[in-house]
Amino acid sequence: MGMTSYCLVIKANGYTAHSANDINYLENNLICINKSGYIVKIYSPDDEAYCKVQSFALDNGLLYELKPGQYLLPGFIDLHIHAPQWVNMGKALDRPLEQWLQEYTFPLESRYADLNFAKENYQHLVHTLLANGTTTAVYFATIHREASIELGRICLALGQRALIGKVSMDDREFCPEYYRDDSSKSAIEETRLFINQLRELSGNEENRILPVITPRFVPTCTPELLAGLGELARETNCHVQTHCSESDWEHNFVISRYGITDSHVLNDFGLMTRKTILAHGNFITDDDMDLIRNRHSGIAHCPLSNFYFANCIFPLRIALNKNIHTGLGSDISAGYSPSIFEACRHAITASKALNDGVNSMLSNEKRGNQGSAITFKEAFWLATGGGGQVLDLPVGQLKEGFFFDAIVIDTNIFGSDIFIQNDDVPLDILQKIIYNTQRVNIIDVWVGGKKVMFNNKLDS
């Protein structure tokens, strides 16, 4: 494929992770993008064609060159967002999970029957996530098909790559009367209609917005609903998302009902696939981990909300050592931050807490679980390539054959907390970016080769 196929050439210093332990520093690389938004070629200054490509891009008005102090990263991937809960972000974090759901979450989500209410809130959410560097978002919506479709329209209009699920929940024992599907049959049919409508949205011809089959979690779903959604997953080849062994209460509830853990229940109903995203997984057993790995399913690790609602820390190091596909989720609004940079920091902090222990009344040798800590490099992988691996999509890496979903970090911008010194080596700079980036530092955002944010404002 020749240079005439290039529609954009980025000249940049940047970083990409090809695995949890393989971080690449791109120094003055030329990243060539075609009209479909894919990276088709990356040239380093040592490549014979480098100067020729740079001249071609400059002569044809295709060259975009980053300034000193600016760094290119893959766009971040948020694997677990409750879109309707955006209104509640930062509220009721002192309540137990079951109370939080029944008294705050379900009443709020029921309001999304009002399409105007949905439009206003979803617009603000998607804009904010893009401004924080989230180029791919995985959303739980609500049980309302029209509002869930509207979220897809908004993502298309603002330029975000998204996977969206109309929530299914029909169990009359657990779900409130005012907020549940009428029956398992109607929930399955509404999900089928949603899948078809979302796929056929105007402007979605390249499948930038994908439907996700979304049983909320096992306690809210009857066996008939879980079985029907499993059959729908086989029929449509859609992604699947749900909560899995999140808290003591939820984990034990499922065992008391079925006699087995969430993972095995989901597997028995055909919901554990290569495209399954399991949120949390805090209480999964070694056997569960083996099942998840063997099914090539993935985990959305939500370190911040786990502190508030799970009362434990996900064994991330064990999951990584077992080669389980794992990425990060903000879990808005159980998580109070829309930033995956923050999720990176919380993942590192949680792993350190698990490693070192937190109870000073215990002796040092009994206090922690040694070998649990992760590094900033691993957190960077989880936020980018790890998330793409969970989704089985070509996103999350600056790599040939992947979509050019990317963000520019400006370390020199006014108000920045990032301070780079002359003796900082590339990995020092990346570490500072992971720990210190704020929204103000994220100046440009691309999705599929199209710039959707410029100077932290929507590109109109």
Secondary structure, DSSP 8 states (H G I E B T S, - for coil): --GGGEEEEEEEEEEEEEETTEEEEEEEEEEEEETTSBEEEEE-TTSTTHHHHHHHHHHTT-EEE--TTEEEEE-EEEEEEEGGGGGGTTSSTTS-HHHHIIIIIHHHHHGGGSHHHHHHHHHHHHHHHHHTTEEEEEEE--S-HHHHHHHHHHHHHHT-EEEEE-EE---TTTS-TTSS-S-HHHHHHHHHHHHHHHHT-TT-TT--EEEEEEE--GGGS-HHHHHHHHHHHHHH--EEEEEES-SHHHHHHHHHHHSS-HHHHHHHTT---TTEEEEE-TT--HHHHHHHHHTT-EEEE-HHHIIIIISS---HHHHHHTT-EEEE---TTTS----HHHHHHHHHHHHHHHHH-S-TTS-HHHHS-TT----HHHHHHIIIIIHHHHHTSS-SS--TTSB--EEEEETTSTT------TT--HHHHHHHHHHH--GGGEEEEEETTEEEEETTEE--
